[in-house]
Amino acid sequence: MTCLAENQRMQQLALKFDAELTFDFGSVIGEVEAPHPTPMSLMRELVADSTGLATAMLDVQSRLLKPA
């Protein structure tokens, strides 16, 4: 996350999530380490990506079959 150096509330929120804050030219950059994936989170991501791919393929097919 990035915010102005004066934005104390955003910095407090970032620290709540154990962000590592660095100050740079009037702004603050906060980095949060993502948790390791679980088998369930990987499965949800697989299903979401597969659904998106299938929808895109069907959309292309329906556009190709429409009369001009």
Phi and psi in degrees as a GROMACS rama.xvg file:
@    title "Ramachandran Plot"
@    xaxis  label "Phi"
@    yaxis  label "Psi"
@TYPE xy
-130.092  136.296  THR-2
-149.811  170.596  CYS-3
-71.0607  152.786  LEU-4
-63.2548  -25.7057  ALA-5
-80.6011  -11.05  GLU-6
-82.9743  79.8411  ASN-7
-65.4097  -36.0385  GLN-8
-64.7436  -40.5648  ARG-9
-67.8663  -37.3364  MET-10
-65.4701  -39.9396  GLN-11
-63.703  -39.7103  GLN-12
-64.0931  -41.5119  LEU-13
-63.9553  -40.8759  ALA-14
-65.9907  -29.3018  LEU-15
-60.2441  -30.9117  LYS-16
-100.563  23.5119  PHE-17
57.8543  40.2129  ASP-18
-74.3246  147.877  ALA-19
-96.2441  113.092  GLU-20
-95.9504  136.442  LEU-21
-129.762  142.34  THR-22
-102.005  134.735  PHE-23
-149.379  106.596  ASP-24
49.4915  55.9212  PHE-25
81.4938  3.78787  GLY-26
-129.447  164.774  SER-27
-122.477  133.958  VAL-28
-114.68  125.407  ILE-29
-115.432  131.993  GLY-30
-117.296  130.698  GLU-31
-116.312  131.005  VAL-32
-81.3362  128.115  GLU-33
-72.5411  143.637  ALA-34
-68.6104  159.103  PRO-35
-67.5952  144.095  HIS-36
-68.5801  146.685  PRO-37
-102.777  163.63  THR-38
-56.7674  -36.6608  PRO-39
-69.8463  -40.3164  MET-40
-67.4515  -35.4073  SER-41
-65.5729  -38.927  LEU-42
-66.1632  -42.909  MET-43
-61.9356  -41.1974  ARG-44
-65.5815  -40.6556  GLU-45
-61.721  -44.8441  LEU-46
-65.2269  -43.8608  VAL-47
-63.9435  -43.5229  ALA-48
-66.3235  -40.4887  ASP-49
-65.0705  -40.7663  SER-50
-63.6942  -43.2256  THR-51
-62.8729  -41.837  GLY-52
-64.4917  -45.77  LEU-53
-62.672  -41.1548  ALA-54
-63.507  -42.8389  THR-55
-64.2423  -41.4912  ALA-56
-64.6136  -42.31  MET-57
-67.264  -35.2589  LEU-58
-64.9816  -44.3026  ASP-59
-62.8846  -44.1013  VAL-60
-61.7092  -43.5813  GLN-61
-66.6932  -33.1173  SER-62
-70.6872  -34.9588  ARG-63
-71.5251  -30.5857  LEU-64
-87.0928  -9.95692  LEU-65
-69.5901  137.546  LYS-66
-69.07  142.734  PRO-67
